[in-house]
Amino acid sequence: MRDGDYIAIDAVAGTIDVELSAQELEERRKAWAPRMHDFQSGALWKYAQTVGDAERGAVTQPGGKAETHTYADI
Protein backbone atom coordinates (compact mmCIF):
# COMPACT_ATOMS: atom_id res chain seq x y z
CA MET A 1 0.00 0.00 0.00
CA ARG A 2 1.06 3.54 -0.67
CA ASP A 3 -0.28 6.89 0.46
CA GLY A 4 -3.29 7.78 -1.66
CA ASP A 5 -4.34 4.20 -2.50
CA TYR A 6 -8.06 3.59 -2.16
CA ILE A 7 -9.33 0.69 -0.08
CA ALA A 8 -12.80 -0.86 -0.42
CA ILE A 9 -14.15 -2.36 2.81
CA ASP A 10 -17.25 -4.58 2.72
CA ALA A 11 -18.24 -5.39 6.30
CA VAL A 12 -21.11 -7.64 5.22
CA ALA A 13 -18.93 -9.82 2.99
CA GLY A 14 -15.94 -9.48 5.31
CA THR A 15 -13.54 -8.27 2.61
CA ILE A 16 -10.91 -5.56 2.28
CA ASP A 17 -9.67 -4.83 -1.24
CA VAL A 18 -7.24 -2.29 -2.64
CA GLU A 19 -8.58 -0.54 -5.72
CA LEU A 20 -5.61 -0.99 -8.08
CA SER A 21 -5.38 -2.54 -11.50
CA ALA A 22 -3.83 -5.98 -11.93
CA GLN A 23 -1.01 -4.33 -13.91
CA GLU A 24 -0.22 -1.89 -11.08
CA LEU A 25 -0.23 -4.68 -8.51
CA GLU A 26 2.14 -6.76 -10.66
CA GLU A 27 4.52 -3.81 -11.08
CA ARG A 28 4.55 -3.28 -7.31
CA ARG A 29 5.19 -6.98 -6.66
CA LYS A 30 8.21 -6.91 -8.97
CA ALA A 31 9.62 -3.77 -7.31
CA TRP A 32 9.07 -4.97 -3.73
CA ALA A 33 12.00 -5.99 -1.54
CA PRO A 34 12.00 -6.78 2.19
CA ARG A 35 13.34 -4.04 4.44
CA MET A 36 16.80 -4.54 5.85
CA HIS A 37 17.30 -4.30 9.59
CA ASP A 38 20.05 -4.73 12.16
CA PHE A 39 18.20 -7.24 14.33
CA GLN A 40 19.56 -10.76 13.98
CA SER A 41 18.96 -11.94 17.53
CA GLY A 42 16.86 -11.25 20.60
CA ALA A 43 13.31 -11.98 21.67
CA LEU A 44 11.52 -10.19 18.81
CA TRP A 45 13.80 -11.81 16.21
CA LYS A 46 13.15 -15.24 17.72
CA TYR A 47 9.39 -14.59 17.77
CA ALA A 48 9.44 -13.48 14.13
CA GLN A 49 11.26 -16.69 13.16
CA THR A 50 8.80 -19.00 14.94
CA VAL A 51 5.37 -17.33 14.80
CA GLY A 52 2.59 -18.78 12.67
CA ASP A 53 0.02 -17.04 10.48
CA ALA A 54 -1.97 -14.20 12.05
CA GLU A 55 -5.22 -15.71 10.78
CA ARG A 56 -4.47 -18.77 12.91
CA GLY A 57 -3.63 -16.77 16.03
CA ALA A 58 0.09 -16.08 15.44
CA VAL A 59 1.02 -18.84 17.87
CA THR A 60 4.56 -20.11 18.35
CA GLN A 61 3.68 -23.72 19.16
CA PRO A 62 2.32 -26.35 16.76
CA GLY A 63 -1.04 -26.69 18.56
CA GLY A 64 -3.80 -29.15 17.85
CA LYS A 65 -2.85 -32.80 17.41
CA ALA A 66 0.88 -32.01 17.55
CA GLU A 67 0.52 -30.60 21.09
CA THR A 68 2.00 -32.96 23.69
CA HIS A 69 1.78 -30.78 26.84
CA THR A 70 -0.81 -28.37 28.15
CA TYR A 71 0.64 -25.41 30.00
CA ALA A 72 -2.69 -23.73 30.85
CA ASP A 73 -2.95 -25.52 34.21
CA ILE A 74 0.43 -24.34 35.54
N, C-alpha and C positions, 0 to 999 in steps of 0.2 A: 504494500500500500504506500501511496505517496500523498502528500498534502494536496487537497483538491479533488481526490478521487471520490466518486459517489458510491454510496453503499445502499443497497435495497434490503430492508429488514421486513420479513413477513412473520409476524408473531404467531399467526394461526397455523401456518405450514411449518414453522420452526426453522426457517432458513435465513441465512445472511449471504448476500451475493454482492460482489463488486461489479459495478457497471462499466466494464471495459471490453473491448473487442477481443476475439480470440487471437488476433494478430498482435495486439498490444501485450496481452498476457504472455505470449510466446517470446516476444522480444525481451520482456522483463525477466523471464525465466533464464534466457541465455546470458543476460548481463549480470545475474545475481551471483554473489559470492559470499560465503559466510564471513562474519566479522572476525578479525584477529583480536586476541586478547592475551594478557600476560598470565592468566591463571591456569596453571597446569597441575595444581594440587590443592588440598584443602577440602573442607566440608562441602561447599557449594559445587566444586568440581566433581567430587565423588558422587554427589546427588545427581548431577547432570549426566554422569556416565551410567547410572544405574536405574534412573526413573523410567517408568512406563508411560504409555500414552495418557494424555490428560483426560480423554473421553472415558478412560477406564479407571480414573481416580489418581493417576500419577503416583502409583505405589512403587515401592522399591523392593518388594518381595514378590515371589511368583504367585501366591494366592491360590485359591481354589483347590483342586485336587493335588497340586504339587506341594501344598502346605503340610508340613509335618509337625509343627508346634504351634500352639495358640498362646500368645503372649498377653491377651486381654485379661486374664485372671491373675496377673502378677500383682 
